[in-house]
Amino acid sequence: MQYTLLAKDKNSEARCGVLTTAHGDIHTPIFMPVGTVGTVKAVHARELKEDIRAEIILGNTYHLYLRPGTEVLQAAGGLHRFNAWDRPILTDSGGFQVFSLTENRKITEEGVIFRSHIDGSKHIFTPEKVMDIQRKIGSDIIMAFDECPPGTSEYGYAKKSLELTQRWLERCVARIDATEPLYGYEQNLFPIVQGCVYKDLREKSAEHAVALNRAGYAIGGLAVGEPAEDMYAMIEVVNRILPQDKPRYLMGVGTPENILEAIALGVDMFDCVMPTRNGRNGMLFTTEGIINIKNQKWERDFSPLDPAEICYVDADYSKAYLRHLIKANEILGLQICSIHNLAFYLWLVREARKHIMEGDFLEWKNRIIRKVTTRL
């Protein structure tokens, strides 16, 4: 895996590059559709590639471990073959999901003991086990197993949590370095920088991660309840330490505005369930602003979903038709919303990349944020 920096904006920290993996190139900045249980909800792999133009998707270790299980995935030859996706895959370690099971898990030095949200069965995730699971899933980018504390954590808890995360990270690195990929291609571990909203903890975490010399780095534990200004401040702190020649992944973020502001701070990779989850509830992100398609004002609006027609669904279907589908609880409505929103997010990062290359990113960012955040 190699990251090649191609251009940098002269008025911000925004940059664009190419991340080369065994399953193809990723042109950054990039947004990764979330395929939690091996599928991006309501979207075919062909649509992801040809219509949405996704270059990498995300899977989740916790969910894939429980269903369909690593034995099935290994028998299939890994997740790429199982779900018919032949481009890169990144897997989240499952840490966020495990720690969100507050009443059904126990944190120890060894790992986390938890009960399945599906059937209540008891399991343990250790750093070593999570590395082995991701090897079996076959992802191109493997995430370290970390504790993800709440964004509002007190300093004492955040410090103790970070120290545990750092010890676990060293165990993750040791396990990855001691094992081989199962399917004949390279897999790379990304450490996760934690530390809540505390500058000294973020700096300590970033420095520790960089010292381990991995192919890329992630920034975790943000967009979990803290103000946006604190999130941006922590990104700035961390990116001053992370190396220029490695990709930076901001986990679980976020709105179009969050993504554009983070790009301006030097972030390269993003994922979030927002485009699909909000889409299934009738929210469309468009080049003109945000639409709640359930509102009556769209009942007789026969114009395209988005005048920019960034995806085939924009030209094929009108706002009135989509509103009818959503109000009637037709599955096609959920599909159209999901396809459009994902296509919009991928369009947005491609536009950001184009303006970084052209040298006017900051001016374009400030202008487009005003448009895409307007409620229509």
Secondary structure, 3 states (H helix, E strand, C coil): CEEEEEEECCCCCCEEEEEEECCEEEEECEEECECCCCCCCCCCHHHHHHHHCCCCEEEEHHHHHHCCCHHHHHHHCCHHHHCCCCCCEEEECCHHHHHCCHHHEEECCCCEEEECCCCCCEEEECHHHHHHHHHHHCCCEEECCCCCCCCCCCHHHHHHHHHHHHHHHHHHHHHHHHCCCCCCCCCEEECEECCCCCHHHHHHHHHHHHHCCCCCEEECCCCCCCCHHHHHHHHHHHHCCCCCCCCEEECCCCCHHHHHHHHHCCCCEEECCHHHHHHHCCEEECCCCEEECCCHHHCCCCCECCCCCCCHHHHHCEHHHHHHHHHCCCHHHHHHHHHHHHHHHHHHHHHHHHHHHHCCHHHHHHHHHHHHCCEC
